[in-house]
Every structure is written in structure tokens, then in C-alpha cells.
Amino acid sequence: MIRRMLRVMGEDAPALRLLIALTVVCAVLQGVAFGLLVPLIQALLEGEFSRLWLWVGIETVILIGFGVLNYRTKLLGLTSSVALTSHLWQRLGDHISKLPLGWFNAEKVGSVSRLASAGVFNVTGFPTQMLGMLVNAFVTPAVVVALMFMFEWRLAFVALIAAPIVWGAYQGTVAIVDFVDRRTHSANTRTANRLIEFAQTQPVLRAFGRTAQGYKLLDDALVMQRKADNTMITWGGAIGDGIFRLTVQAAFTAILLTGIALTAGATIGPVELVALLILATRFVQPLMEGAAAGGAVRTVRNNLNRMDVVLGTEPLSEPSARVALGEPSVEFNDVRFGYDDREVLHGVTFAAAPRTMTALVGPSGSGKTTITRLVARFWDAGLGTVKVAGEDVRSMPVEQLMGQLSFVFQDVYLFSGTIRDNILMARPDATEDELNEAIRQARVDEIATRLAHGLDTQVGEGGSALSGGERQRVSIARAILKDAPIVLLDEATAALDAENEALVQEALNALTADRTLIVVAHRLQTIAAADQIVFLEHGVIVERGTHQELIDAGGRYADFWQERARSRGWRLGSKVLAPRRDDAAPSAYQSALASEPRYRRHSTRSQRDRE
Ligand SMILES: Nc1ncnc2c1ncn2[C@@H]1O[C@H](COP(=O)(O)OP(=O)(O)OP(=O)(O)O)[C@@H](O)[C@H]1O
């Protein structure tokens, strides 16, 4: 465990090494100071005052030395603890920033936040508190026993025999604490996750009148936690600690009885016995303190193990050298990918040409979102390659890849801060003009004029002070300001009010004009306006082409379109869609394209072909 801490400490490791050395010296001095009590007490009880003053003098020197060193050790413990805290945070932060985005699910985030707060503080308490107690628990009694050998070897022998028994009891206590600590940790993590989930799902729970079920999940988690806490108190505290203390007391009793037997047999005198028994109590006391440290050290070790799990998670492999990129295209070549060993993309191949729109279409769960996530390296493909601007996404630094991409996902997350902060996050060095242009194009100006503090309005935790449509427009402004050539867009399935929908659409038009767009498309007019439709089912591309080509083919896409169009009051003619009542009228999707806003300002390839 100490080796792991030394590794984590990096250039501050010598301070921790010095701390350990000083702690050992302090423990030895303490043991010697205890040991010298024997001749001192003997001299006192025998009335030998000249010998007494000699031992008092030696004892005083040792105690002053101990006091000074102990003070230095405590200070070094504090500075080592501060250094360890910052090293642990830095290592966790550095590593987490390199992990694939897909790693960050709610459970992992909950567990890491516990680890980075309570976990780190627990580990960094080691140099200040536990190290001293632990070293004292073993070194001081060892010195006491060594000195006992000099005064009365038989008592020392009993203490020596007791040592492995005490050690066994210590290990037993530590094992119990280890077990209950794991249970408590998982119960705490579960409760924290349930609590967050409970808070986040309030609107849904209330809307469906299922708050009781929500409470039940949380209640169950709380009950489990209470049980785990009780087990911790009963087993980790009372029983584990009790067994250890009992063993130590038994060892002390054995020494005591041996001493009395030796005195009864006139092997040692009563004065020696009193002095040696005082020494024996000094043998016991550090061991008792060690019991408390033992459990705490096991918790520290468990937290270090948890950190190792995070630090051992494979980060994204990335070369440091930037590569020369071509036009902003996206290509999938025979890509296979699975979550937890379940393959969900089975050999996906398609290419999105620069400055075109590709709509990913298909039933729920067919793999559309997964495709956009692979472009952004939330995960890496298991087999096959994903290329951005002509290069494998794994062949360029993540920063270069991210420079090519903007995301507009459904779950827009804004950071606590102002609207301006949130937009500028995309490019903190943007000029005021560039910022204003992005704001204008994304129609955030319309939001700002309605709010008392304009762009300096606080968006609240996660953007909670803004409506869904407003949050989306802020995130689009962010993407416009970033000005990446490829846009990954997860089209909102949730309905916005008509005015918000039109404004969001306007914002999206500005974002996607003259950029390469991969859109998880849900709305018919978006799908129909795409240059290419990739139709997926069960992780396989079953059809690919323009809307007209796929309708003409009369396959799975045509069925899908017909079904969706029918549900919207449109119907499919022999070749194209037509409104139900008047076959002579323009096709429904043409009407839709003409009347409803689309993503692209320029005509699509299919439109251009028709023209
Ligand atoms: N983080 C994840 N862990 C495990 N399985 C996942 C994860 N994300 C998605 N899946 C599974 O992968 C499959 C494809 O999911 P994906 O979200 O890509 O589909 P989709 O076509 O975008 O669906 P939808 O239209 O409903 O959003 C589904 O079976 C889904 O359950």
C-alpha cells in the first residue's frame, strides 16, 4: 500500500519516505523511553537516588528528542497529506480526461465523485493519522520486548509468544473491516445513485402518479444502506475491535501471571515485577491503538484499490502528432461494435461525402446513436475503421478529432454560469463580433432580449433555468461558434412548442449550412431532405440511397416511410407521397419541404437531381 502511495506521490515521494523513517525513529524512541522506565522505577523503589537522577536525565534527553522529532513528523505528515491529495486528484483527473466518453455513465460518475471526495480524503488521512498509529503499534512493542529481554527474558519470551497470536487477531479484525467496508461502499454508491435518479425523474414520476414507486426504490436503497452501516458498526467496530482487544488483554494477563509466578518462586523481586509490569502495559497500549488504525488502514487500501480500478481503465489510445486531414467526410468500413460483449453494429459500411447530409434512420435500438458516438470516439470500434476527414479516428490526437466535430445531442447539458459563458466555452478566444454572430444565427438573441440580464443570465445547474428549446439554441450557438466542419446531430424527438420549434430549426439551419451533417433523424421532412439515407435494422444497414431511390426500391425503407407518413396523415403513391385527398397536388414530402423548415439552406443532392 505504501509502495502505491509512493508511486502516486511522484516527485513528492521522498517526503513520504522521510515521514516513514521519522515515524519509525519516533516509535523506537518511544519504546526506549518506555524501556528505561524499568531501571528508573527500580532505582526509585530501592531509594537509589544517584542512579535515579542518572536515569531521569537520560529519560529526559530521550523524551525531548522524541518531542522534537514527533513535532517535525506531525508537520511533515500534514504537508505529505496535502501533497498526496493534490497528486491523487491530478492523477484521477488526468486519467479520467483520457477515458472514452462512453465510460461516463451515471453509476461511474456517482462512484468516481465519491472516490474523488470522500475516497481521496480517506487516503490522505493516512500520513497524518494512521501511519503513526500503525508504526507505533508494531515498532514500539517490538522495542519494549527487546528491552524486556535485557531485564527479564522469561517475561519477554511470553510477550514474544503472544505476538503471533495478537498479529492473527489483528489480521482477523482487518479482514472483517475489509468485508463490511466493501458492503458499505456499494450501499452508499447505490443510495447516491438512487437519490440522483429520484431527483432527476421527479417530473416523470409525478406525471405518471408513480412517486410511491420512486420512493420505494430510494427507500430500499436507504434500508440497505442502514443495514450495511449497522453491520459496519457491529462487525467492523464492536466485534472486530473487541476480539482484538480481548486478545491483547489475554497477552497482558499471561505476562502478568508469569511475572507473579516468577515473583512467587523468588526468581525476581517485587520491585522488578512492578517495573516490568509497567513496561508490559506500555507493550499493550500501542497495540490497542493499532487495532483502530488497522481497520482504518483497510478502508484506505480499499479506496486505493478503487482508484486503481479507475486508473486501470484503458484510456483512449491517441498519437501525439497531428495528421494532415482532407475534406470533412465521415466513413465507416465494416464496423463492428458491441456493448458488454453484445454486438450491436454488425459490419456497418457507409460514407458521408463532405458538405452533405446523411440521415441515419431506423427503428429504435437499431444502432443510429451508436454510430454517431463512434465518430466522436465515445468508444472505439471493435473491428473495422471509422474515418473522419480521410483518416482513422484513432490515428489523430483526440483534440484534433474534436476540432473537426460539433455535437448537438438531445440531452443538452449546460454548465452552471451565464449564457455567455456557456457559448464562449466552445472558443474562449472568440471576438465579441464572432460571439454576437453565433448568438444571432442560433437565435439566442431572441432569448437574451426577454431576460433581464440578457446574455449574463445564469442558466442554473445543468441549464435548468432555461426551457428545452432555449437550451438547445444555446448549445447550437456553442457549436456555431466552434465552427467545426462536421456536425453530429441527434434530432430531438420531444415536441417543442411551435414558436420554439421554428426558432430551433432556424438555428439548426445556420449550423448545418455547408457543413457535413450526420443526423439521427426522426422527422420525415429531415429524412426526406437528406442527401443520403442510411436505413438500419438490428445494427445492419439494410438500405442506403436517396429518399426517392429507396421509395422506388419499395423495400424496408418504403414500408417504414409509409407507416410513418400514414400516422401523420400522408400516404404513399406509386412513386412518391401524396396528400390523401388530392393526388394531383405536390407530393406530401415536397409540400413539407416547401412549407416546413429544413436543416439545409442550399438544395439537397436529391432536390438538385430533381431540378
Ligand atoms: N451504453 C449502453 N450500454 C449498453 N447497451 C447500449 C448502450 N447504449 C445503447 N445500447 C444498446 O445498443 C443498441 C443500439 O442502441 P442505439 O442507442 O444506438 O439505438 P438507436 O437506433 O439510436 O435507438 P433510438 O432511436 O431509440 O435512440 C440497443 O440495443 C441499445 O439497447
The ligand as an ORCA input file, in Angstrom:
! r2SCAN-3c Opt
* xyz 0 1
  N     -24.434      2.468    -23.033
  C     -25.001      1.331    -23.480
  N     -24.758      0.163    -22.849
  C     -25.293     -0.992    -23.284
  N     -26.091     -1.099    -24.359
  C     -26.385      0.024    -25.032
  C     -25.850      1.300    -24.626
  N     -26.302      2.239    -25.489
  C     -27.078      1.586    -26.387
  N     -27.135      0.269    -26.119
  C     -27.834     -0.766    -26.882
  O     -27.327     -0.744    -28.222
  C     -28.355     -0.915    -29.159
  C     -28.337      0.278    -30.142
  O     -28.659      1.439    -29.389
  P     -28.718      2.893    -30.048
  O     -28.970      3.853    -28.963
  O     -27.534      3.087    -30.907
  O     -30.005      2.733    -30.968
  P     -30.844      3.881    -31.690
  O     -31.144      3.339    -33.058
  O     -30.155      5.172    -31.625
  O     -32.145      3.890    -30.815
  P     -33.145      5.128    -30.513
  O     -33.723      5.553    -31.809
  O     -34.170      4.514    -29.635
  O     -32.336      6.176    -29.835
  C     -29.640     -1.028    -28.384
  O     -29.950     -2.401    -28.287
  C     -29.307     -0.456    -27.022
  O     -30.042     -1.121    -26.017
*
